[in-house]
Amino acid sequence: MTETELPPVVRGELQPWTDENPAGGPALTAFLADLLPVRTGRALVAGPHDSGVLDLLAQRGTDLTVLVRSVGDAAGLRDRYTVVNGALDGLAAENPSGYDVIVAADGLDRLLGPDSPALDWVQRADLLRGLAAPGALVVIAVENEFSIIGLLDRRPAQERHGDDEWRPLHDDPRRPTSPAQIEAVLGPVTHRYARFAAGTLVESGALRRTRPGFPGARIALAGIAAEASATPLLAPVTDAAEAAARAGLLDAVAPGWLVVLGPAGPVHTAYTASGSADLGTDGWRFGERVVPDAENAETVLFRLAAAEDVPGFRAYAAKLGELGGGAFLDEIHDFVAVPTGPEIPLAAAWFRFRDRLVGGHRRHPWPPWTADGDDLVKTWLAMSGAEPTAEILEAGRALAGPAQDRTDLRGALAGAAAAEQTIREQAGHIFGLERTMRFRDQQLRTREQQLRALRDELRRLKSGRAVRAVSFVGRVTRLRDPKRLAGAVKRRVKAFLLR
């Protein structure tokens, strides 16, 4: 029987244990591919990272070491890489210094075990940098406790973090939570990128210069919205992020940063799951496509709607109709080719605009009852010079996709307030109907009493002396007229014989 070979173990290994959601993704891998030299020499990857990052470093380096604290994770990696099982302090105690590249893209939270000393963030960073050779390239992820998502998280503090940290850093007073504090702790940095969900990375300098509706802000807001999708919020995170972008503070409230120390290769301005982008003098370049660094149409239309400038809104919608609707699609990579012409993408864009205008409880000049159906979209399509046929509306709604689900507390409160207003209006309507019914009921009772009085009076008249006298006079009158009397007798006899 062959004995199973275990990876080298240092102090601080964990078993049974596994670190889920390792750092990685297409954006991070593409960023590291540009950042790292062609040959990295000795490289260390500290913490859980996916196979894309590990394979890249294995191809670039002659000697790759992977540090993971989970015994199970180490056993799954030892067939392809040189794995050290244990905590960061255990590896540092072995004094294996001289790494040319150190990558800790998962951050410093998941590098210790239950036997490790209570090291704060700065001490962990010093241990990690102490393993680097002079002039080495070091990549460290830093979480931001001042992120816009954390500020709007409605959960109590004890429910926001798991037990995988062992030594929680979210209460560490020395942990950097701003770009200025990062440089104060780590010194001058070569690059700093804001990190968002789905591996989205945006260079911090470009993020500070962007404004709401500009491509850089739209990339960041899409990443923030994706990262906040699983977090119960007090208010829409994109609204707060737009306010931060307007103040030039979008980088300061990002979920985290990726910090690069030491010499690095040329990199792009932004990395997303679908590719990289560069900001130049002519705007943002996404592959072969250039997008002007300016406000998108949706931002302009929101402003016109809030100002209740219907003529301005109509004029801008007409311009969009002339462009065929392609410039109106507000997502950076959401340009869909539709063979049936420009009307369907334009309808889809208007449906998305309607969903965000109404779903975001934004101010607009149109009556509230038009927001439930397709009336607003029909109106806007007509402003754009397109005929809102049923086929175009149906295809546009399908292309636009479902409306965004807003599960934040402010949206729920706004919905509850709208429902309460509707209840009050309906209650007033019901009260008016009940009052009208009471008046009608009273009128019916009054008329019934009048009819009864008339019937009683009629009976009294019929039984009165005057009526009897008139009847007697009529009979006497007939007797005094022989012809009339003969006619009456004949009719009576004829009727008797016909029986």
QUIJO-V389052 format. One record per run of one state. SS is the DSSP state (helix for helix, strand for strand, loop for the rest). FROM is the first residue (numbers start at 0). LEN is the number of residues. Records with the same first field share a line. If there is no record, write none. Layout:
SS->FROM-LEN / FROM-LEN
This chain:
loop->0-7 / 9-4 / 14-8 / 23-2 / 35-5 / 46-2 / 49-1 / 68-1 / 77-4 / 85-2 / 93-5 / 104-4 / 111-9 / 130-1 / 143-4 / 153-3 / 159-19 / 186-4 / 195-1 / 199-1 / 209-5 / 230-2 / 233-3 / 246-9 / 261-8 / 272-2 / 280-2 / 286-2 / 291-5 / 306-3 / 323-2 / 328-13 / 359-8 / 371-3 / 383-6 / 400-8 / 462-2 / 480-1 / 497-2
strand->7-2 / 13-1 / 22-1 / 40-6 / 48-1 / 60-8 / 69-1 / 81-4 / 98-6 / 131-12 / 152-1 / 190-5 / 200-3 / 232-1 / 255-6 / 269-3 / 274-6 / 282-4 / 288-3
helix->25-10 / 50-10 / 70-7 / 87-6 / 108-3 / 120-10 / 147-5 / 156-3 / 178-8 / 196-3 / 203-6 / 214-16 / 236-10 / 296-10 / 309-14 / 325-3 / 341-18 / 367-4 / 374-9 / 389-11 / 408-54 / 464-16 / 481-16
